[in-house]
């Protein structure tokens, strides 16, 4: 086993070719060690609405929460490892994780929670967010100063 510092192999730089170094572990560079735990999201625009699909594999409907506050829609998914019966044998590797994922989207202050439709099926959270125009501010008016 090679020594490592901060979870990276100490000898990676000595054995990597410069052309491959650019593409190696690009997800890890962008998102850190929890790249697999990132909420992958697709947003499609239609004439009257936005369609948002968020990948949440391994989560149950009860573990996902949607909140709308100050024009921001926040998606939170929290998961804990289930307590399993004591198994015989030694755990050699554990890739399952427990934690919380959270992501926020600005949807505008004109929307209310009843406007947004959500469906969770096959590990994908699908949101239908209607387009609503913001309240228009009055046109600029000049105030005369006396004196």
Wavefront OBJ file of the C-alpha trace (Angstrom):
o trace
v 0.000 0.000 0.000
v 1.387 3.397 -0.969
v 1.439 6.282 1.514
v -1.188 8.955 1.006
v -1.713 12.532 2.051
v -5.259 13.923 2.435
v -6.763 10.901 0.678
v -4.702 11.337 -2.508
v -1.921 8.988 -3.504
v 1.486 10.561 -2.836
v 2.934 9.088 -6.040
v 0.117 10.110 -8.437
v 2.069 13.018 -9.908
v 5.142 10.861 -10.614
v 3.283 8.227 -12.634
v 0.618 10.288 -14.443
v 1.239 11.450 -17.977
v 0.562 15.180 -18.437
v -2.040 14.607 -21.175
v -4.100 12.280 -18.950
v -3.716 14.386 -15.824
v -6.154 16.983 -17.193
v -9.036 14.494 -17.527
v -8.354 12.367 -14.482
v -11.006 12.601 -11.747
v -12.618 15.726 -13.172
v -15.692 15.189 -10.947
v -13.493 15.002 -7.872
v -11.855 18.311 -8.756
v -15.188 20.039 -9.269
v -17.123 18.616 -6.331
v -14.505 17.184 -3.955
v -14.499 13.676 -2.551
v -18.325 13.519 -2.471
v -18.766 13.929 -6.232
v -21.041 10.876 -6.352
v -23.302 12.519 -3.750
v -23.937 15.718 -5.737
v -27.508 16.472 -6.870
v -27.341 16.175 -10.643
v -29.994 18.479 -12.117
v -31.529 19.084 -15.560
v -33.617 22.209 -16.225
v -35.828 22.489 -19.310
v -37.624 25.669 -20.302
v -41.082 25.636 -21.872
v -43.305 28.554 -22.868
v -45.271 28.553 -19.615
v -43.096 26.623 -17.148
v -39.734 25.192 -16.181
v -39.256 21.446 -15.814
v -36.583 20.451 -13.277
v -35.339 16.860 -12.856
v -33.044 16.123 -9.900
v -31.322 12.745 -9.506
v -31.662 11.427 -5.959
v -30.840 7.714 -6.221
v -31.185 5.719 -3.043
v -33.498 8.207 -1.339
v -37.096 7.607 -0.316
v -39.884 10.124 -0.781
v -40.045 10.652 2.992
v -36.373 11.698 3.085
v -36.858 14.610 0.661
v -38.133 18.046 1.672
v -39.019 21.076 -0.482
v -39.192 24.589 0.973
v -40.073 27.897 -0.680
v -38.854 31.003 1.104
v -38.070 34.525 -0.152
v -38.216 33.390 -3.772
v -35.798 30.460 -3.269
v -36.868 26.847 -3.694
v -34.670 24.645 -1.509
v -34.451 20.882 -2.038
v -33.092 18.942 0.946
v -32.472 15.200 1.023
v -31.319 13.650 4.309
v -30.325 10.040 4.744
v -28.959 7.918 7.556
v -27.507 4.439 7.422
v -30.038 1.929 8.623
v -29.143 -0.072 11.684
v -28.718 -3.586 10.403
v -28.665 -6.704 12.444
v -25.224 -7.603 13.643
v -23.557 -9.554 10.891
v -20.789 -12.035 11.245
v -17.557 -11.014 9.611
v -15.461 -7.909 9.372
v -16.512 -4.897 7.311
v -13.754 -4.385 4.733
v -15.202 -1.564 2.637
v -18.225 0.687 3.096
v -19.314 2.896 0.208
v -22.772 3.769 1.459
v -22.951 7.086 3.225
v -25.169 9.043 5.566
v -25.655 12.761 5.298
v -27.636 15.640 3.870
v -27.701 17.113 0.382
v -29.166 20.542 -0.227
v -29.566 22.760 -3.263
v -31.406 26.056 -3.793
v -32.886 27.613 -6.916
v -34.187 31.166 -7.307
v -37.721 30.866 -8.713
v -38.986 34.387 -8.039
v -41.044 35.904 -5.271
v -44.294 35.780 -7.247
v -44.604 31.990 -6.777
v -46.359 30.279 -3.890
v -45.897 26.693 -2.731
v -49.212 25.672 -4.294
v -47.923 26.715 -7.738
v -45.127 24.114 -7.790
v -45.904 20.470 -8.616
v -43.501 17.753 -7.442
v -43.295 14.026 -8.238
v -40.707 11.471 -7.066
v -40.351 8.346 -9.178
v -37.465 5.909 -9.786
v -34.954 8.063 -7.884
v -35.758 11.232 -9.850
v -37.498 14.247 -8.324
v -39.466 16.049 -11.064
v -40.648 19.604 -10.479
v -43.008 21.673 -12.612
v -42.411 25.356 -11.895
v -44.717 27.820 -13.683
v -43.413 31.082 -15.067
v -44.991 34.021 -13.291
v -44.138 37.614 -13.889
v -42.744 39.550 -10.974
v -44.761 42.474 -9.748
v -43.682 45.413 -11.826
v -42.313 48.401 -10.001
v -43.845 51.739 -10.876
v -42.096 53.719 -13.567
v -39.450 56.164 -12.477
v -41.020 59.462 -11.493
v -39.182 62.655 -10.774
v -39.882 64.543 -7.579
v -39.439 68.290 -7.778
v -37.405 69.997 -5.122
v -38.626 73.382 -3.931
v -36.350 76.171 -2.927
l 1 2 3 4 5 6 7 8 9 10 11 12 13 14 15 16 17 18 19 20 21 22 23 24 25 26 27 28 29 30 31 32 33 34 35 36 37 38 39 40 41 42 43 44 45 46 47 48 49 50 51 52 53 54 55 56 57 58 59 60 61 62 63 64 65 66 67 68 69 70 71 72 73 74 75 76 77 78 79 80 81 82 83 84 85 86 87 88 89 90 91 92 93 94 95 96 97 98 99 100 101 102 103 104 105 106 107 108 109 110 111 112 113 114 115 116 117 118 119 120 121 122 123 124 125 126 127 128 129 130 131 132 133 134 135 136 137 138 139 140 141 142 143 144 145 146 147
